């Protein structure tokens, strides 16, 4: 409406004035006439100034001003104002027409499928706009999705592309017409770019060549009826039998407050369900569901919400995630400083778990140790490991009630490197020789732990080693200060698989509420900025006691459990004999502690699921037994396709990263790919690893599939083009003609006969007459 009104008043559309320059086409005699008109205007002003009668000075000034404006407007018309517009020379310039050929163009949200509109609107045989463009320019058609190809016309579009890459499409069109005069590029798309490539460089290249892009947005900017699962967060690898806490985001429009059921399937079997109450329109609703990984190997979990009959897009109602379920035996070293029930019941809790092996090294007296769960007679025979190779063979370390001075400073530093460099898990338990009471403040482990260690408020009591660093806090009478704590789960704890002790959040909250209180001799009230508190309690001395917290540290993670008698959750009089809460807690906690701990040789893919035909990036990390990065190794990746065909890919060392090797392959077949990697250096075998990647229909074209006008406007604005909708693209041919791209000529367009000038002249004359009449001067 604005453009139509502007064109009515100013004779031409706004784009003409944006692209053109204003000049005057007057001759010298006409200039003399203009001078005489100026003198006449001055005379009129003097005349009004001398008129007496009923008019006062103010009236004379207003009348004179109106007359001067009237004369000036006539003078402006006599000077013959002209708009000089650069216009494309007919059939001398190329015009690239880029048509979106991705699957999101199948959506029928504009009264017809987006693709049907594109076929009809950009077919020169049916479209008046394209017929006009064909008369003025040499047209070159392209279709684009994940790749860009030349086509003869819209009839060749299939709308089957699994991904949209706008940047690559613009680059391809620019390169294809690099040696030709280009008037511009027409881009018809919904703007949903999911290639995750920046548009900055392609737009800068177009702007440097003065190639404007005219974007046509196809589709609705907001669906009226839709439910979509937008994001899924799952762990990459888990142990068999582990309960996965999966976080999803569900977005809806048109179904506010309604309840839908989220189903989780594994190989067609429903393994979990969750009732979801939908939030406000456009609001991302977080949903958490617990799934138990019961089958080993690569498992593709499908998360699905049944489509509603009136949904505009149903393909975005489900998402899949690939999870590698392992069946290995994870080895954990448990160092304990004294015989106590905690060690006994922790080992008993995981005794029936085939995937966890807790090796206990317990001090029983000075220089005497009890070894339980070792693989052979030589393991830990000399006590706590003194070399990286020996310590780093474990996946996690539990430190019980044992003073820091039991080990050397080098061993403490090695423990910190076990977490930060090796990527292992560390758990410190509460006790009279743990945390600050054990002298860990100021040691390398203090940096690793998620809690802040303060110096003890009293002198520590003498420990069993007689060095004075193994005691706990004592009161004025010298008795150990023991605090009774009623443990509470935090919101973060409900979301963590480490502290999920019941199938649902509600049941988990109730179970935590019913557990008996525990005791602690370590008063820990502060966590570090990057740490997360999972369990807490109100301390009798005031404030909150941190019961369980964790944080990432380097490649690994560290945890702190500050209570000393979690075994009461099994042996307390209020706990039924058949209650398995204690076992569940420790199995979940230790499984989470060892999850994601890397081996000496690891292989990973850039994505766990890709579309068929996409490139899969591989990245391997190679360490020696001491987890020192190995450069220059011989690394071979063996890729087994779904059909059974095997090919070997040499992986090249990434010079910029120690121990990192890279390769890639094209996932041409649909299905599951197995990728195995092996490494050798100096004739020695360094080990291997295996991972999987799935080539399947990702349906990502249907996620965030609304028309992205912001992206299309940015492309147009940064290249000096314009943005259109199907309703406004009728002026496309005229706008491109005056865009200034390609080979142009200057075309003058008269402005003296614009309707706005006539209306102004009429208005000024009527104003003067009305004022004279009102003041009795007519």
C-alpha positions in Angstrom: 0.0 0.0 0.0 2.8 2.4 0.8 4.5 1.8 -2.6 1.2 2.3 -4.4 0.6 5.6 -2.6 4.1 6.7 -3.2 3.9 5.9 -6.9 0.6 7.8 -7.2 2.1 11.0 -5.7 5.6 10.9 -7.1 4.9 9.1 -10.5 7.6 6.4 -9.8 8.1 3.7 -7.2 10.5 4.3 -4.3 13.2 2.0 -5.8 13.6 4.5 -8.7 14.5 7.3 -6.3 16.8 4.9 -4.3 18.8 4.0 -7.4 18.6 7.3 -9.4 20.0 10.8 -9.1 18.0 14.0 -9.5 19.2 16.6 -12.1 17.7 19.6 -14.0 17.3 19.7 -17.8 16.8 23.4 -18.2 18.4 25.6 -21.0 19.9 29.0 -20.7 16.8 31.1 -21.9 14.8 29.1 -19.5 17.2 30.0 -16.8 16.6 33.7 -17.6 12.9 33.1 -17.3 13.4 31.5 -14.0 15.3 34.5 -12.9 12.4 36.8 -13.9 10.0 34.5 -11.9 12.2 35.0 -8.9 12.1 38.7 -9.3 8.3 38.5 -9.6 8.1 36.6 -6.4 10.2 39.2 -4.7 7.9 41.9 -6.0 4.9 40.0 -4.7 6.5 39.8 -1.3 7.2 43.6 -1.3 3.6 44.3 -2.5 2.1 42.3 0.4 4.4 44.0 2.8 3.0 47.4 1.8 -0.6 46.5 1.7 -2.5 48.2 4.6 -6.1 48.0 5.4 -7.4 45.3 7.6 -4.2 43.1 7.4 -1.6 43.2 10.0 2.1 42.5 9.7 1.6 38.8 10.6 -1.1 38.4 7.8 1.1 40.1 5.3 4.1 37.9 6.2 2.0 34.7 5.9 0.5 35.8 2.5 3.8 36.8 1.2 5.3 33.5 2.2 2.5 31.5 0.6 3.0 33.5 -2.7 6.8 32.9 -2.6 6.3 29.2 -2.1 3.8 29.1 -5.0 6.3 30.9 -7.3 9.2 28.7 -6.1 7.2 25.6 -6.9 6.5 26.9 -10.4 10.1 27.8 -10.8 11.1 24.2 -9.8 8.8 22.9 -12.5 10.3 25.3 -15.1 13.8 24.0 -14.3 12.6 20.6 -15.5 13.7 18.2 -12.7 14.8 14.8 -14.0 15.5 11.5 -12.4 18.6 9.8 -13.9 18.2 6.1 -13.4 20.8 3.4 -14.5 18.8 0.9 -16.5 19.9 -2.5 -17.6 20.4 -2.9 -21.3 17.9 -5.5 -22.6 19.3 -8.9 -23.3 22.9 -7.8 -22.5 22.9 -9.0 -18.8 22.5 -12.4 -17.1 20.1 -13.0 -14.3 20.6 -16.0 -12.0 17.4 -17.6 -10.6 18.1 -19.8 -7.5 15.2 -22.0 -6.6 15.1 -23.9 -3.3 14.8 -27.6 -4.0 14.8 -28.9 -0.4 12.2 -31.0 1.3 10.8 -28.1 3.4 9.3 -26.8 0.1 6.8 -29.7 0.3 5.0 -28.0 3.2 1.6 -26.7 2.2 1.2 -23.7 4.4 0.3 -21.0 1.8 -2.9 -22.6 0.4 -0.7 -24.9 -1.7 2.7 -26.5 -1.4 5.5 -24.1 -1.4 7.1 -26.1 -4.2 4.0 -25.8 -6.4 4.0 -22.0 -6.0 7.7 -21.9 -7.0 7.1 -24.1 -10.1 4.2 -21.9 -11.2 5.6 -18.5 -10.2 9.0 -19.0 -11.9 7.9 -20.7 -15.1 8.3 -18.3 -18.0 5.4 -20.0 -19.8 2.9 -19.3 -17.0 4.3 -16.3 -15.0 4.0 -12.8 -16.3 6.8 -11.7 -14.0 9.2 -14.3 -15.5 8.0 -13.5 -19.0 9.0 -9.9 -18.3 12.4 -10.9 -16.9 13.0 -13.2 -19.9 12.5 -10.2 -22.2 15.0 -8.0 -20.3 17.6 -10.6 -19.2 19.3 -13.8 -20.1 18.0 -16.2 -17.5 20.1 -19.0 -15.8 18.2 -21.3 -13.5 19.7 -23.2 -10.6 18.3 -25.6 -8.0 19.9 -25.8 -4.6 19.7 -27.8 -1.3 22.9 -29.3 0.1 24.4 -28.8 -3.4 23.7 -26.5 -6.3 23.1 -27.5 -9.9 22.2 -25.8 -13.2 18.7 -26.7 -14.5 16.7 -25.7 -17.6 13.7 -24.6 -15.7 11.4 -25.2 -12.6 10.1 -28.4 -14.2 13.3 -30.1 -13.0 12.7 -29.4 -9.3 12.0 -32.5 -7.1 12.0 -30.9 -3.6 13.8 -33.8 -2.1 17.0 -32.2 -0.7 17.8 -33.1 2.9 19.5 -29.9 3.7 19.6 -26.2 2.7 22.9 -24.4 2.1 22.2 -20.8 1.1 25.8 -19.7 1.2 27.0 -22.4 -1.2 24.1 -21.7 -3.5 25.0 -18.0 -3.8 28.7 -18.8 -4.2 28.0 -21.3 -7.0 25.8 -18.8 -8.9 28.5 -16.1 -8.6 31.2 -18.4 -9.8 29.1 -19.8 -12.7 28.6 -16.3 -14.0 32.0 -14.9 -13.1 32.9 -13.8 -16.6 29.5 -12.4 -17.6 27.7 -9.1 -16.8 25.2 -10.0 -14.0 22.2 -7.8 -13.3 21.5 -9.7 -10.1 20.4 -12.9 -8.5 16.8 -13.9 -7.7 16.7 -16.3 -4.7 13.3 -18.1 -3.9 13.4 -20.0 -0.7 11.9 -20.3 2.8 15.2 -19.1 4.2 15.6 -22.1 6.5 19.4 -22.5 6.2 20.5 -25.6 8.2 23.9 -26.1 6.8 25.5 -24.2 9.8 27.7 -22.3 7.4 28.3 -18.5 7.8 26.7 -16.2 5.1 29.2 -13.4 5.7 31.9 -14.4 3.2 29.4 -15.2 0.3 27.6 -11.9 0.8 30.9 -9.9 0.9 31.9 -11.6 -2.4 28.6 -10.6 -4.0 28.8 -7.1 -2.7 32.4 -6.6 -4.0 31.1 -7.5 -7.5 28.0 -5.3 -7.1 25.6 -8.2 -7.6 22.4 -7.5 -5.8 20.3 -10.4 -4.5 16.5 -10.2 -4.7 15.0 -12.7 -2.2 11.5 -14.1 -2.4 10.3 -15.6 0.9 8.0 -18.5 0.4 5.9 -19.8 3.3 4.5 -18.6 6.6 6.6 -16.9 9.1 4.7 -18.7 11.9 2.6 -21.9 11.7 -0.9 -21.8 13.3 -1.0 -25.5 14.2 2.2 -27.4 14.9 4.0 -29.5 17.5 7.8 -30.0 17.0 10.6 -31.8 18.9 13.4 -29.4 18.3 16.4 -30.8 20.3 17.5 -33.9 22.0 20.4 -34.3 24.4 21.6 -37.8 25.2 25.0 -39.2 26.3 27.1 -40.6 23.4 28.1 -43.8 25.2 26.6 -45.6 28.2 27.0 -48.9 30.0 24.4 -51.6 29.6 21.6 -51.2 32.1 22.2 -47.5 32.7 19.2 -45.2 33.1 19.5 -42.4 30.6 18.0 -39.1 31.5 17.2 -37.5 28.1 16.4 -33.8 27.8 14.2 -32.6 24.9 12.7 -29.3 23.8 9.1 -29.3 22.5 7.7 -26.3 20.8 4.1 -25.9 19.8 1.6 -23.4 18.2 -2.1 -23.7 18.5 -2.2 -26.4 21.3 -1.5 -24.4 24.4 -2.2 -26.2 27.7 -3.0 -29.5 26.0 -1.4 -32.8 27.2 0.3 -35.1 24.7 2.2 -38.3 25.2 5.9 -38.6 24.3 6.9 -42.1 23.4 10.4 -43.5 23.3 11.1 -46.5 21.0 14.1 -48.8 20.7 14.0 -51.0 17.6 10.2 -50.5 17.4 9.6 -51.3 21.1 8.2 -48.6 23.3 10.6 -48.4 26.2 9.4 -45.2 27.9 6.5 -42.8 27.9 6.1 -39.3 29.4 3.0 -37.1 29.6 3.8 -33.5 28.4 1.7 -30.5 29.1 2.4 -28.1 26.2 3.4 -24.5 27.0 2.6 -21.2 25.4 2.7 -20.7 21.7 6.3 -20.5 20.5 7.7 -21.4 23.9 10.4 -24.0 24.1 9.1 -26.5 26.7 11.9 -28.6 28.4 10.9 -32.3 28.8 12.9 -34.9 30.6 12.4 -38.6 30.2 14.2 -41.6 31.6 15.2 -44.5 29.4 17.0 -47.7 30.4 19.6 -49.0 27.9 19.0 -52.8 28.1 20.5 -53.9 24.8 24.2 -53.5 23.8 25.6 -52.0 20.7 24.5 -49.0 18.7 20.9 -48.2 19.6 18.8 -45.7 17.7 16.2 -44.3 20.1 13.2 -42.6 18.5 11.3 -39.9 20.4 7.8 -39.3 19.0 4.7 -37.3 19.7 1.7 -38.6 17.7 0.6 -36.0 15.1 -2.7 -34.1 15.5 -5.1 -34.2 12.6 -4.9 -30.5 11.9 -1.2 -30.0 12.2 0.5 -28.1 9.3 3.7 -30.1 9.6 3.8 -33.6 11.0 7.4 -34.6 10.0 8.9 -32.6 12.9 7.0 -34.6 15.5 9.8 -37.1 15.9 13.6 -37.2 16.3 16.1 -40.0 16.7 19.3 -40.2 18.7 22.1 -42.8 18.4 23.5 -44.1 21.7 26.4 -46.6 21.9 25.6 -49.1 24.7 28.7 -50.8 25.9 29.1 -54.1 27.9 32.7 -53.7 29.1 33.9 -53.9 32.7 34.9 -50.5 34.1 37.7 -50.7 36.6 37.6 -48.3 39.6 40.3 -47.9 42.3 39.0 -47.2 45.8 41.7 -46.0 48.2 40.5 -46.1 51.9 42.5 -45.1 55.0 40.8 -47.3 57.6 38.4 -50.2 58.0 34.8 -48.8 57.9 31.4 -49.9 56.8 31.3 -47.4 53.9 33.9 -49.4 51.9 32.2 -52.7 52.6 28.7 -51.6 51.5 29.9 -49.7 48.4 31.6 -52.9 47.1 28.5 -54.9 48.1 26.2 -52.4 46.3 27.9 -53.0 42.9 28.9 -56.6 43.4 26.1 -57.8 41.1 26.9 -55.2 38.4 28.9 -57.0 35.7 30.0 -53.6 34.2 31.6 -52.2 37.4 34.8 -53.5 39.1 35.7 -51.8 42.3 39.3 -52.6 43.4 39.8 -51.8 47.1 43.2 -50.7 48.5 42.5 -50.3 52.3 45.0 -49.4 54.9 44.5 -51.7 57.9 47.6 -50.7 59.9 50.9 -48.9 59.5 52.3 -50.1 56.1 49.7 -52.9 55.9 47.0 -53.0 53.2 44.0 -55.1 52.2 43.6 -55.6 48.5 40.2 -56.7 47.2 38.9 -57.2 43.7 42.4 -57.2 42.0 42.9 -59.0 38.7 46.2 -60.7 39.8 48.7 -61.0 42.6 50.9 -58.2 41.3 48.3 -55.5 41.2 48.8 -52.8 43.9 51.3 -55.1 45.6 53.5 -52.1 46.5 50.5 -49.9 47.5 49.1 -46.9 45.8 50.4 -46.6 42.2 53.6 -44.6 41.7 53.6 -44.3 37.9 51.1 -42.8 35.4 50.9 -46.1 33.5 49.7 -48.0 36.5 47.3 -45.3 37.8 45.9 -44.4 34.4 44.9 -48.0 33.7 41.9 -47.3 35.9 38.8 -45.5 34.7 37.9 -43.8 38.0 39.4 -43.2 41.5 37.5 -43.1 44.8 39.4 -41.5 47.7 37.9 -42.4 51.1 38.9 -41.2 54.6 42.7 -41.0 54.1 44.9 -38.1 54.8 46.7 -36.3 51.9 50.1 -36.9 53.4 49.6 -40.7 52.9 50.7 -40.1 49.3 53.5 -38.0 48.0 53.1 -34.6 46.3 54.0 -36.2 43.0 51.2 -38.8 43.5 48.8 -36.0 44.3 49.8 -34.2 41.1 49.4 -37.4 39.2 45.9 -37.8 40.6 45.1 -34.3 39.3 46.5 -35.3 35.9 44.4 -38.5 36.0 41.4 -36.2 35.8 42.6 -33.3 33.7 44.8 -35.1 31.2 43.7 -38.7 31.2 40.0 -37.8 31.4 39.2 -40.1 34.3 36.6 -39.7 37.1 37.4 -38.8 40.7 35.2 -39.1 43.8 36.2 -38.0 47.3 34.1 -39.4 50.2 33.5 -37.8 53.5 35.4 -38.9 56.7 37.5 -37.7 59.5 40.6 -37.8 57.2 39.0 -36.4 54.1 38.6 -32.9 52.6 40.1 -30.1 54.7 40.3 -32.4 57.8 42.6 -34.6 55.7 44.9 -31.8 54.8 43.9 -31.6 51.1 43.6 -27.8 51.1 46.4 -26.3 49.1 47.2 -29.6 47.3 46.9 -30.3 43.6 43.6 -32.1 44.4 42.1 -29.0 45.9 41.9 -27.5 42.3 40.3 -30.6 41.0 37.5 -31.0 43.5 34.2 -29.1 42.9 34.0 -27.8 46.5 36.0 -25.1 48.3 38.3 -26.5 51.0 38.8 -24.3 54.1 41.4 -24.9 56.7 40.0 -26.8 59.7 38.8 -24.6 62.6 40.7 -26.6 65.2 43.9 -28.6 65.3 43.4 -32.0 63.6 43.6 -35.0 65.7 46.4 -37.5 65.1 45.6 -40.1 62.5 46.7 -43.7 62.4 49.9 -42.7 60.6 50.8 -40.5 63.5 51.5 -37.4 61.4 48.8 -35.2 62.8 47.1 -34.6 59.5 44.4 -37.1 59.6 41.9 -35.8 62.2 38.5 -34.2 62.0 37.0 -31.0 63.5 36.6 -31.2 67.2 34.6 -29.2 69.7 35.8 -27.5 72.9 35.8 -30.8 74.7 38.0 -32.4 72.1 35.1 -34.6 70.7 34.7 -35.0 66.9 32.0 -32.7 65.7 29.4 -34.9 63.9 26.5 -33.2 62.1 23.3 -35.1 61.3 22.1 -34.2 57.8 18.7 -34.8 56.2 19.7 -35.1 52.5 17.6 -33.2 49.9 17.8 -33.5 46.1 18.3 -30.3 44.2 16.6 -29.5 40.8 20.0 -30.3 39.1 20.0 -33.6 41.0 16.6 -34.6 39.6 18.0 -34.0 36.1 21.2 -36.0 36.7 21.3 -39.8 36.1 23.8 -40.0 39.0 21.0 -39.2 41.5 17.9 -40.5 39.8 16.9 -43.3 42.3 13.4 -43.9 41.0 11.8 -44.2 37.5 10.3 -40.8 37.5 11.1 -37.4 38.9 8.1 -37.4 41.2 9.0 -40.8 42.6 12.6 -39.8 43.0 11.7 -36.8 45.0 9.5 -38.9 47.3 12.2 -41.5 47.7 14.8 -38.9 48.7 12.4 -37.4 51.2 11.8 -40.8 52.9 15.5 -41.7 53.3 16.9 -41.6 56.8 19.4 -38.8 57.7 23.2 -39.4 57.5 26.2 -37.8 59.3 29.2 -35.8 58.3 32.3 -34.6 60.0 33.3 -32.4 57.1 31.5 -29.1 57.0 31.5 -28.1 53.3 29.3 -25.2 52.4 30.7 -23.7 49.2 31.1 -25.0 45.6 33.3 -23.6 42.9 31.8 -21.3 40.2 31.6 -24.1 37.6 30.4 -26.8 39.9 26.8 -28.3 40.2 25.3 -29.3 43.5 23.2 -32.5 43.2 22.4 -33.1 46.9 22.4 -30.8 49.9 21.2 -30.5 53.5 20.6 -28.0 56.2 23.6 -27.9 58.5 22.9 -27.7 62.3 25.4 -24.8 62.6 23.4 -22.9 59.9 23.7 -22.6 56.2 23.6 -25.3 53.6 25.9 -28.3 53.5 27.0 -29.5 50.1 26.4 -33.3 50.2 27.1 -34.2 46.6 28.6 -31.9 43.9 30.5 -32.4 40.6 32.4 -30.3 38.0 34.3 -30.8 34.8 38.0 -30.6 35.1 40.1 -30.7 32.0 39.0 -33.9 30.1 37.5 -35.6 33.1 35.1 -34.9 36.0 35.4 -34.7 39.8 32.8 -35.4 42.5 32.6 -34.8 46.2 30.3 -36.8 48.5 30.7 -35.2 52.0 28.7 -37.7 54.1 30.5 -40.6 55.8 27.8 -43.3 56.2 25.6 -43.7 53.1 25.4 -47.4 54.1 22.6 -46.3 56.5 20.4 -46.1 53.5 20.5 -49.9 53.5 21.0 -50.8 57.2 18.8 -48.3 59.0 15.9 -49.7 60.9 13.4 -47.8 58.8 14.7 -49.3 55.5 12.9 -52.5 54.5 15.2 -55.5 53.7 14.1 -55.6 50.1 14.7 -51.9 49.5 17.4 -51.4 46.8 17.8 -47.6 47.1 21.4 -47.8 48.3 22.4 -50.2 45.5 20.6 -48.1 42.9 22.3 -44.9 44.2 25.9 -46.3 44.0 25.4 -48.1 40.7 24.0 -45.0 39.1 26.7 -42.8 40.7 29.7 -45.0 39.7 28.3 -45.6 36.2 28.0 -41.8 35.7 31.5 -41.4 37.1 33.1 -43.7 34.5 30.8 -42.6 31.6 32.7 -40.9 28.7 36.1 -41.7 30.1 38.4 -42.1 27.1 40.7 -44.9 26.3 44.3 -44.5 24.9 42.9 -44.6 21.4 39.6 -42.9 20.7 37.7 -42.4 17.5 34.8 -39.9 17.1 32.6 -38.6 14.3 31.5 -35.0 13.8 27.9 -36.1 14.0 26.3 -39.4 15.1 23.6 -39.2 12.4 24.0 -37.8 8.9 21.9 -37.7 5.7 22.8 -40.3 3.0 25.5 -38.8 0.7 26.9 -36.5 3.3 30.6 -36.4 4.3 31.4 -37.8 7.7 34.4 -36.3 9.5 36.5 -38.6 11.7 38.8 -37.5 14.5 41.1 -39.8 16.4 43.2 -39.1 19.5 46.2 -41.3 20.2 47.9 -41.6 23.6 50.7 -43.8 25.0 50.2 -45.8 28.2 51.0 -42.7 30.2 48.4 -40.7 28.2 51.0 -38.6 26.5 50.0 -37.5 23.0 51.6 -39.5 20.2 52.4 -37.7 17.0 53.5 -39.3 13.7 51.8 -42.6 14.4 50.4 -44.9 11.7 46.6 -44.6 12.2 44.1 -46.5 9.9 40.4 -46.2 10.1 38.4 -49.2 8.8 34.9 -48.2 7.6 32.3 -50.9 7.2 29.2 -49.8 5.2 25.7 -51.1 5.8 26.1 -53.4 2.8 29.2 -55.0 4.4 31.7 -53.4 2.1 34.9 -52.4 4.0 37.4 -49.6 3.1 40.4 -48.4 4.9 41.2 -44.8 5.3 44.7 -43.6 6.4 44.2 -40.8 9.0 46.6 -37.9 8.8 48.1 -36.2 11.8 46.6 -32.7 12.4 49.8 -30.7 12.8 48.0 -28.0 14.9 46.9 -30.5 17.5 49.1 -33.0 19.3 47.9 -36.6 19.1 45.0 -35.8 16.8 44.4 -37.5 13.5 41.7 -36.7 10.9 40.0 -38.3 7.9 36.6 -38.3 6.2 34.3 -40.4 4.0 31.1 -40.1 2.2 28.1 -42.0 3.7 26.7 -43.0 0.3 24.4 -45.8 1.6 21.6 -45.5 4.1 22.1 -47.4 7.3 24.6 -48.0 10.0 28.3 -47.5 9.5 30.9 -49.2 11.8 34.2 -47.3 12.1 37.2 -49.0 13.7 40.5 -47.4 14.2 43.9 -48.9 15.0 47.2 -47.2 15.8 50.9 -48.2 15.8 54.0 -46.3 16.6 57.6 -47.5 16.5 56.4 -51.0 15.7 54.3 -51.2 18.8 50.5 -51.6 18.9 48.9 -48.6 20.7 45.4 -50.1 20.7 42.1 -49.3 18.9 38.6 -48.1 19.3 35.2 -48.4 17.5 32.3 -46.0 16.9 29.2 -45.9 14.7 27.4 -43.4 12.6 24.0 -43.7 11.0 23.0 -42.4 7.6 19.3 -41.8 7.6 16.5 -39.4 6.9 17.1 -36.7 9.4 14.0 -34.7 8.7 15.9 -31.5 9.8 14.3 -29.7 6.9 11.1 -29.8 8.8 12.5 -28.4 12.1 12.3 -24.6 12.2 10.7 -24.8 8.8 8.8 -21.5 9.1 9.8 -18.9 6.5 12.9 -17.1 7.9 12.3 -13.6 6.7 15.2 -12.2 8.8 17.7 -14.3 6.9 16.3 -13.4 3.5 16.1 -9.7 4.4 19.8 -9.8 5.5 20.9 -11.3 2.2 18.9 -8.6 0.3 20.0 -5.7 2.5 23.8 -6.6 2.5 23.9 -6.9 -1.3 21.6 -3.9 -2.0 18.8 -6.0 -3.2 15.2 -6.2 -2.0 13.0 -8.7 -0.2 9.7 -9.8 -1.6 6.8 -12.1 -0.7 4.6 -13.9 -3.2 2.1 -10.9 -3.0 4.7 -8.2 -3.8 7.0 -9.9 -6.4 5.1 -8.4 -9.3 7.5 -5.5 -9.5 10.6 -7.8 -9.6 11.4 -7.2 -13.3 11.3 -3.4 -13.0 13.3 -3.3 -9.7 16.1 -5.5 -11.1 16.2 -3.3 -14.3 17.1 -0.3 -12.2 19.3 -2.0 -9.7 22.5 -0.9 -11.4 24.0 -4.3 -11.8 25.6 -5.5 -15.1 25.6 -3.4 -18.3 23.5 -0.3 -17.9 22.5 3.0 -19.6 21.3 6.2 -17.9 17.6 6.7 -18.6 16.1 10.2 -17.8 12.6 10.3 -16.3 10.7 13.6 -16.0 9.7 14.7 -12.6 8.0 18.1 -13.4 4.7 16.5 -14.0 4.5 14.5 -10.7 1.0 14.6 -9.2 2.4 15.8 -5.9 3.6 19.0 -7.6 0.1 19.7 -9.0 -1.5 19.0 -5.6 1.0 21.3 -3.9 0.3 24.1 -6.4 -3.4 23.7 -6.0 -3.1 23.7 -2.3 -0.9 26.8 -2.1 -3.2 28.7 -4.4 -6.3 27.7 -2.4 -4.5 28.6 0.8 -3.7 32.1 -0.5 -7.2 32.7 -1.7 -8.7 31.4 1.5 -6.5 33.7 3.7 -7.2 36.7 1.5 -10.9 36.0 1.7 -10.8 35.6 5.4 -9.0 38.9 5.9 -11.2 40.9 3.4 -8.4 41.3 0.9 -10.0 39.4 -2.0 
